[in-house]
Amino acid sequence: YFTSRRPGSTGNKTDAYAEYFEDIYESTLNGTTWSTPKNLGAPVNSENHDACSGLTAEGHTLLIYRPGKTFLTGDIYSCDFDGTKWSAPVALDKEVDSDKWQEPSACYSPDGNTLYFSSNRPGGFGGKDIYYVEKLPNGKWGKTLNLGPQINTPYDEDAPFIHPDGKRLFFSSTGHENMGGYDVFYSVIDSNLTFSKPVNMGYPLNTVDDDIYFVVTGNGNTGYISSDREGGLGEADIYKVNLHENDLVYDVHTGFARSDSGAPLDANLTLIESKTHKIAGVFKSNSLSGKFILLMAPDREYTVLCESDGFVSESIHMINKELDFEIKLKKK
């Protein structure tokens, strides 16, 4: 199931930018080939925006985002599949959905007893935060709780997804140590529902563009992500990611790109693994401060190529033990 703007949407409406309203589609993987996408139609899709937000592990309950009547408002709806058809979407409890704010994405824990969702409601740490609610014995949702400053930042956290093993939370953030736009992070969940410090999943899953709505298949070996990175077929495209346990382990290093006079630079940094000569990541410095981060696999050697318009490029060799460093470029 995925969200798309394309001709043939329910209602066939377009917005102020002449783009079709979002609808939810389904496609089935047959071997290595995806079937032609099919619009789910009514009652799942309406004449307005409908976005696929989450799906239970067994695939029988779909979470849908629908925008509200005013800017930056919208709620999560739920509908069920009875084996032949989908039920009409119903808004979630008021503990989750708020009248004046936006809840753009949500997901269930593997056992269905905890719901994680993002919201821009007041009382958070800034922007959109990730919250959770637990199901009560009567089937209702309990009190909404913020995941706290370990997960949430003054920026936006969105698109929560719980790994099928129930031990890892994936989400996208414009805060933390990110490469640009939204990046995908993961945090390990212990038995007390305590979350570890988020880890950036790194290149090539993350880029300097928006990388968001990451999900993992039931066996945990394959992921899918929405990204508006260069090389796509349009705006945001869906990409497949082959996952390996080692892909989830990175060290974060901070550096600064500056001119020889000390002024911060808007620079592009390419991380190349010395042994294989393969590109391990592409990063960008902040144009105002010159600050950048590099994500490196443990115990490997790298070459960092730093480039900025109007300056002579510089390559430096480094071992993944140096924590903070500075790269200075000379004017051409």
C-alpha angles and dihedrals in degrees: 000000000000143000123248144167108219142128114288096044118154107278089009090238128158129205131230089284092054090250121136117252115258119266134178119248135183131215129178125221110229107186101306098337128087118220121238107284115257124206109235089219125193136015091023093045121047132190089269132054118316121176131185106239106168146343131208118245093257092048098237102109121057125196114212132191118216122179121238130236095269134050116285095010128113143127144224119250130191131213133176134221115223096192096273108037144011122251123234111279115257125199115248124245119294088251085073106026118056125196099223102034142054131260102182102170142019144168139189127237112247091263093048093234097108128052121201119195142162124237141170091213118139120266096053132108096267138297112008117347132191117245135178139206129193125219116251124221089259091059095252123120118257129221118321114245130192115233088229137228094310088071105017126065136181085271131062126302115183147150102047117196128177116218113242089250089061091228102098134055116206120195141151124245140179088204133057115058099327135163097224137304112006117346128188117245133178133209128193116237120212128203091270092057090253116149126220123225108289117256123210109235091217136206135002091025090048125046137171087273131070112297111177148140094051115182134176129218122242095266091050093231100103133047135187126209138182114228138165092205122143117279098042129127097248135328115329112003132186118247131192119228126197107215129211126176092243090058089071096060118084138146117224118223126186125213143162129230112209141162119250086262091057098254116142116255134214095228140169116223124198117196113209123188107234097215099048099023087224123141108256097182147343117223139175132213125230107260092217100048104016089231120147139166130222124202112211133180112239121270097008132123122231144184116221117206112199118195132178131167112263094016136095111256118244131205123198131184117224140172118221093254100076109097108190128014144157132231118202123195128200122225116254 
